[in-house]
């Protein structure tokens, strides 16, 4: 990937086509966002990023989307990319957010709070800030404390969503313990039988038997990526209940 493309991907919300809105989870997101911050977690392929992106689209919520990766272990790098994301979110604001230069390091908490207060002032509420792939942030990095400081000064109308494969840890786990961070986990993300059946009908563009839906749901156990893969196999001609098990074993 070219550097420009990698930069664009880091600060751009991924868009998806052919997505069936998950109304049950949209309602849970509505409820979860009654607090300032929400943590969405689940295993790879559980549809976390698709869910949050499609939710923001459905609710017409503007967002600043930030893809977390190992580079964010360096606090100065995080503030640099966050400044670029802020410029993208508020292109009419001419003055850029400050860079974290060495003279600010001794007073990092103060710099962080002022930085985020400046950022929030540029956003027209309601607004959502998303940190995707949070599990890629190195453990022990000051990045985690920086985000906690940023959440401390969240104004009314601005919400933060974390997307991760794991549960909150460190400073964010303490926020959960203090009832300041809502969590939407695998128990909620997993597809119900009705949702699996609805997705099968949506993807295959025609009504299929409930026996097929029960079989696929039983094999994939609510795992979105697994169901999608089985549906693609079904499109190739394996439709009858009882035949899909062999297809799954060959995958």
C-alpha positions in Angstrom: 0.0 0.0 0.0 1.4 3.4 -0.9 2.0 5.8 2.0 -0.8 8.2 0.9 -3.3 5.3 0.7 -2.2 4.0 4.1 -2.6 7.4 5.7 -6.1 7.7 4.1 -7.1 4.3 5.4 -5.9 5.2 8.9 -8.3 8.1 9.3 -11.2 7.1 7.1 -14.4 5.2 8.0 -14.6 2.0 6.0 -17.8 1.8 3.9 -19.6 -1.5 3.1 -22.2 -2.4 0.6 -24.8 -5.1 0.7 -25.1 -4.8 4.5 -28.3 -5.8 6.3 -29.0 -3.4 9.1 -28.8 -5.2 12.5 -31.7 -3.4 14.2 -31.4 -5.3 17.5 -27.8 -4.2 17.8 -28.5 -0.7 16.6 -30.9 -0.4 19.6 -28.2 -1.7 21.9 -25.8 0.9 20.5 -28.3 3.6 21.1 -28.6 2.5 24.7 -24.8 2.0 25.1 -24.1 5.5 23.8 -26.1 7.1 26.6 -22.8 7.2 28.4 -19.8 9.0 26.9 -17.9 5.9 25.8 -18.8 2.5 24.4 -16.6 -0.6 24.0 -17.5 -3.0 21.2 -15.6 -6.3 21.4 -15.7 -9.7 19.8 -13.6 -12.3 18.0 -12.3 -11.7 14.4 -15.0 -11.9 11.9 -17.8 -11.1 14.3 -18.8 -8.0 12.3 -17.7 -5.3 14.8 -16.4 -2.8 12.3 -19.3 -3.4 9.8 -21.8 -3.0 12.7 -20.4 0.3 13.9 -19.9 1.8 10.4 -23.4 0.8 9.3 -24.9 2.1 12.5 -23.3 5.5 12.0 -24.6 5.5 8.4 -28.1 4.5 9.5 -28.2 7.2 12.2 -26.6 9.8 10.0 -24.0 10.4 12.6 -20.8 12.2 11.5 -17.7 10.7 12.8 -13.9 10.9 13.1 -12.7 7.3 12.4 -9.2 6.4 13.6 -7.5 3.0 12.9 -5.3 2.1 15.8 -2.0 0.3 15.0 1.5 -0.2 16.5 2.6 3.3 15.4 0.4 4.8 18.1 2.8 3.5 20.7 4.7 6.7 20.0 2.5 9.5 21.5 3.8 12.1 19.2 2.9 10.0 16.2 -0.7 9.6 17.6 -1.1 13.3 18.0 0.2 13.9 14.4 -2.3 11.5 12.9 -5.1 12.7 15.1 -4.4 16.2 13.9 -4.7 15.0 10.3 -8.0 13.3 11.2 -9.2 16.5 12.8 -8.4 18.5 9.7 -10.4 16.0 7.6 -13.3 16.2 10.1 -13.3 20.0 10.1 -11.8 21.2 6.9 -13.0 24.8 7.4 -10.9 25.3 10.5 -7.6 26.7 9.2 -5.5 26.5 12.3 -4.1 23.0 12.8 -4.0 21.2 16.1 -0.6 21.4 17.8 2.0 18.7 17.5 3.4 17.1 20.6 7.0 18.5 20.7 9.5 17.7 23.4 8.8 20.7 25.5 5.3 19.5 26.1 6.2 16.0 27.3 6.7 16.9 31.0 3.1 18.3 31.1 1.6 15.6 28.9 -1.8 15.4 30.8 -2.3 19.1 30.5 -1.3 19.1 26.8 -3.7 16.2 26.2 -6.7 17.8 27.8 -6.2 21.1 26.0 -5.6 19.2 22.7 -8.9 17.3 23.0 -10.8 20.4 24.2 -9.6 22.1 21.0 -10.5 19.1 18.9 -14.0 18.9 20.3 -14.7 22.6 19.8 -14.3 22.0 16.0 -16.9 19.3 15.9 -20.6 20.0 15.2 -22.6 17.8 17.6 -23.9 15.2 17.7 -20.6 13.6 16.7 -18.9 10.3 17.2 -15.2 9.4 17.4 -14.3 5.8 16.7 -11.0 4.0 17.5 -11.0 0.8 15.5 -8.7 -2.2 16.0 -7.9 -1.0 19.5 -6.3 -4.4 20.3 -3.3 -3.3 18.1 -2.3 -0.6 20.6 0.8 -2.0 22.4 0.1 -2.7 26.1 1.8 -0.3 28.4 1.9 2.5 25.8 1.0 6.0 27.1 -1.5 6.1 24.3 -4.1 4.4 26.6 -3.7 7.1 29.3 -3.9 9.8 26.6 -7.3 8.6 25.5 -8.5 8.3 29.0 -7.6 12.0 29.5 -9.4 12.8 26.3 -12.6 11.1 27.5 -12.4 13.0 30.8 -13.1 16.3 28.9 -15.7 15.0 26.5 -18.5 17.6 26.0 -22.2 16.9 25.7 -23.0 15.5 22.2 -19.6 13.9 21.5 -19.4 10.1 22.0 -16.4 7.7 21.7 -16.6 4.1 20.4 -13.8 1.6 20.9 -13.7 -1.5 18.6 -11.5 -4.3 19.8 -11.1 -8.1 19.8 -10.5 -8.0 23.6 -12.0 -6.6 26.7 -11.0 -3.2 28.1 -7.8 -3.2 30.1 -5.8 -0.8 32.2 -7.2 2.7 32.5 -10.2 1.8 30.3 -11.0 -1.2 32.4 -11.2 1.1 35.4 -13.6 3.3 33.5 -15.8 0.3 33.0 -15.6 -0.6 36.7 -16.6 3.0 37.6 -19.6 2.6 35.3 -18.4 5.2 32.9 -17.8 2.9 29.9 -20.5 0.6 28.5 -19.5 -2.7 26.8 -21.2 -4.5 24.0 -19.5 -7.9 23.8 -19.7 -11.2 21.9 -22.8 -12.4 23.8 -24.7 -9.5 22.1 -22.8 -9.5 18.8 -23.5 -13.2 18.0 -26.2 -13.7 15.4 -29.5 -15.0 16.6 -31.3 -17.7 14.6 -33.8 -15.1 13.3 -30.9 -12.9 12.2 -29.1 -15.7 10.5 -32.3 -16.6 8.6 -32.8 -12.9 7.6 -29.2 -12.6 6.3 -29.5 -15.8 4.3 -32.7 -14.5 2.6 -31.1 -11.1 2.1 -27.9 -12.5 0.6 -29.5 -15.2 -1.6 -32.2 -12.8 -2.8 -34.9 -15.5 -2.4 -36.6 -17.4 0.3 -34.8 -20.5 1.5 -36.0 -23.2 3.9 -35.9 -22.6 7.6 -34.1 -26.0 7.9 -31.1 -24.5 5.9 -31.0 -21.5 8.2 -31.1 -23.7 11.3 -28.3 -25.8 9.9 -26.1 -22.9 9.0 -26.7 -21.1 12.2 -25.9 -24.3 14.2 -22.6 -24.7 12.4 -21.5 -21.1 12.6 -22.8 -20.4 16.2 -23.6 -16.8 15.5 -20.3 -16.0 13.8 -20.9 -13.5 11.0 -17.8 -14.4 8.9 -18.6 -18.1 9.1 -22.2 -17.6 8.0 -21.1 -15.3 5.1 -18.7 -18.0 4.0 -21.4 -20.7 4.1 -23.8 -18.5 2.1 -21.1 -18.1 -0.6 -20.8 -21.8 -0.7 -24.5 -22.1 -0.9 -24.6 -19.8 -3.9 -22.5 -22.3 -5.8 -25.3 -24.8 -5.6 -25.2 -26.6 -2.2 -28.6 -25.6 -0.8 -30.3 -28.6 0.7 -30.2 -29.2 4.5 -27.7 -31.9 5.4 -25.3 -31.1 2.6 -23.7 -28.0 4.2 -21.8 -29.9 6.8 -19.6 -31.5 4.2 -19.0 -28.0 2.7 -18.0 -26.6 6.1 -15.6 -29.5 6.7 -13.9 -28.7 3.4 -13.4 -25.0 4.2 
